[in-house]
Every structure is written in C-alpha cells, then in structure tokens.
Amino acid sequence: LFGHNPKFVHVLNGGLKKWINENKEVTNDVTTIKKSNYKSFEKKELVKNKELIDQNINEKNFKVIDARSNERFEGKVPEPRKGLRSGSIKNSFCIPFNLCLKEDKTFKNKKELELIFETCLKNVNEKNIVFSCGSGVTACVLALAYSLINDKYHPCIYDGSWAESNNLNKDEEIYKNYFNNTDIFFNHSDRIIGRTMVGNHFKKKFSKRPPPGIIVT
C-alpha cells in the first residue's frame, strides 16, 4: 500500500499477546531510529474511495468483501459507532475476519483459508477483490489472509469502509428529517416511497409528497 520494499515488512502472526505468552524477549527500551535515505512510493491504486465504491455497485469491476460480523453486515444489530446506520454496501459479500484466525489469533492454514474464501469466490485466484469493514482496520486482516492463498494478489482496501459509505447525501438527510428519521428507499413520480422502521425491522410502507424545495426524479 505505502510502497515499502516487501523484504522490510513483516507481520507478527498472533501478535504481541502470543509473543508474551511464549515467554519471548520484550523490552521497555525506546528504539533509536537512525535517519536514512530510504524512500517508499504510495500505491494509490490499492486504496478505493467512496466514489469508486459507489460506481462499482452498477459497473461491478471488482468484488467487495466485508470483514464485519454477519449480524452487522445484514443490519440485524446496531453499529458500535453512534449515528451509523446498520447494513452493508450493495452487492458486497461478507466474511467475518475472525473466521480466518485460530484461537491464538494466528492465521488458519492455507486449505482452511481457501474453503472460507470459496464461500464468496468461485476462484480463489481472483485479483479484483476489495476488502471493507467498519472503518478500514479489520479489512486489512482479510486482505492479508487472502494474500496467503493468492500470492498474485496485491491487498486492496476501501479504507473509508461502512463508516463512510453509509453516509447520507444532502437530499437523503432532508428526507429523513422530513419523515421523522424514517429510512427512505426509493422515489416514484412526485411521491417518496419508503418504510417506517421499528429497531431494524420494517413496520409498514408509506407514501408522502416531498418536502418543499425537493424535486423527485
């Protein structure tokens, strides 16, 4: 992603907790960093933005796989971040990142990982895969897991993830305020059609004329 030489980048499989549990050496000393002429070059093509994600819903140039839990992905539970709607990016898939990890937080073996990714992919050698999550962190876990079974894959992340993609545009905000924070689903003729919600469950359909100043197309 940031264009570092792969020879200089390593991941501690299992993290610091496993390292400490194995009684390996740790220190409180502050590492002295020596200045050098080392340079890296950011690979912007490996990070998707909201515009590209929105375009891809119809164009389908790549597949989006979400690392959140199935419950969050399906909108069955509230998002942990206040103010975020529940749900997922249209046409995306879900593989909870913790499915790829063993109890000690190390990655499962290659065969196990292949079976996990085959739930979403017909071919685990696909390259046009973008990983998402709540805020772009656990998406990196999935991307690394996928690179373990597909060494041709360059990890690609939607770093804004659901926290960004679920934001309402200006007109949608007006609609929701006008209809007492009801979710709006689609427009028809000169009326706005939607459904009122109780928790995360649909209660009933409604149809109202749009608020003043809003043109429905």
Disulfide bonds with the S-S distance in Angstrom:
none
